[in-house]
């Protein structure tokens, strides 16, 4: 066998010395491997394990965790279809989707308006959009508990228009939605603004010169060109909204659960780890689907524009 | 160009934007106003008072939670920023690096996964290996999910920076480590700083993971606030909230001012 390193003088011999750059990656791989990748694999394993006698779980293979999403074992051991957890999953998908749509329909006009402002006012407005993100999440949800709760400003205001006294707007899906839109909207405005700002103004003028009215220009010029920003804003809102925990717990009360608060409940009291893990795995699958579909579309848009 | 004929202008956006900013800030303002209410019941206004601030500052459970949060966030920030800096140097500056994309994805993974899933995952892991120390559990988990927040600004800064200075230093026979310490580090400092600020903020704000991993004596601030909320709204809680809003305001203003100043500086 000839020495491959000397085979061709045209190709410089690759240095076999240790590449120092790899050393820089070691700590991050160690931390993420230990605190992220390994735990995720353990969750997947627990989701197909059996429930422990005293909470927790026992290793083994058993699909009860997943079966419990749709079926409940009756008194005599027969499996009954119980849609309650399916309803929670559907509510999660629906609330996350509605949150994203509301955030989007508010963010596009606001971001467009901000982008039109003179430089100084523009940076002030971007600062004002960013600021709530620095405020504690739990406090922003709490603020909505005050607003919607009994004796809160909004029920009081509605009393003027004949709403019953002592009205509470809390503990329903609408309250959860209000808090979700409020907490996630800065995450939508910023990427949408960034892509509107990059928009070439002459294209809008060209559309107008070609007799496109404002609506046509918006639909056929502005929106397609800001699609990458819209896609990344949608990811930034939809993904955390799917995993929301605080909003359903505090605003929805015990009855209006979402997947996040359901997982929290199954682990919080050590009730049913395999079932909680099964829900967690499903949540993870939903997030992966969103990321693959939206991120691929965003990448495609980025490449073609 | 006259305003009316400006084709880029859409009518009604100004009013909508004013409404939007009102919506963004009114809830915070309401909490601040209620914190000055003398009445024990939040929604019923009696008179102006600052007594709840006194009782908040004398609340030893609150102060213990603040202390726990500061310790965890402080350590997690140092760990996350260091790891993020090393990873960013390797990923952006490393030559002939294999697994570059994969490493970047792994560092950013906490951003893509729902926090509740990570929280229960680490809970199971720690219970399997029998890790008991509450503070250590929190520090490990927080370091992991804070790393991408530190990584992104550092990476952006490194990527946007010209290699000229580093190459010039190398040409002048500066050893690698000296180039890093005397040239690269000062140049990426704004990115490093905003990354560290973000990591600190994310750790201070975390509820889901801290609540999942909390054991006696390691109650963080958001977990303590959650327990107060569970007990019902109270003016003391509003006072605590107002103090926190004020603290965030100062922190955010400092961070954002420094960030925008460094963005304007030529490289």
Interface residues (C-beta under 8 A of the other chain):
Chain A: X19 X20 X21 X22 X23 X24 X25 X27 X28 X29 X31 X32 X34 X35 X36 X37 X38 X39 X40 X42 X43 X46 X56 X106 X109 X110 X112 X113 X114 X116 X123 X125 X127 X128 X129 X130 X131 X132 X134 X135 X136 X137 X138 X139 X140 X142 X143 X144 X145 X146 X147 X149 X150 X151 X152 X153 X156 X182 X185 X186 X201 X204 X205 X208 X214 X217 X218 X239 X240 X242 X243 X245 X246 X250 X260 X263 X264 X267 X268 X273 X276 X277 X280 X283 X284 X287 X291
Chain B: X7 X8 X9 X10 X13 X14 X16 X17 X20 X21 X23 X24 X25 X27 X28 X30 X31 X34 X41 X42 X43 X44 X79 X82 X83 X84 X86 X87 X89 X90 X91 X93 X94 X95 X96 X97 X99 X103 X106 X107 X109 X110 X112 X113 X114 X115 X116 X117 X118 X120 X121 X122 X123 X124 X125 X127 X128 X140 X141 X143 X144 X147 X176 X201 X204 X205 X207 X208 X211 X212 X222 X225 X226 X229 X233 X237 X238 X241 X244 X245 X248 X249 X251 X252 X255 X256 X260
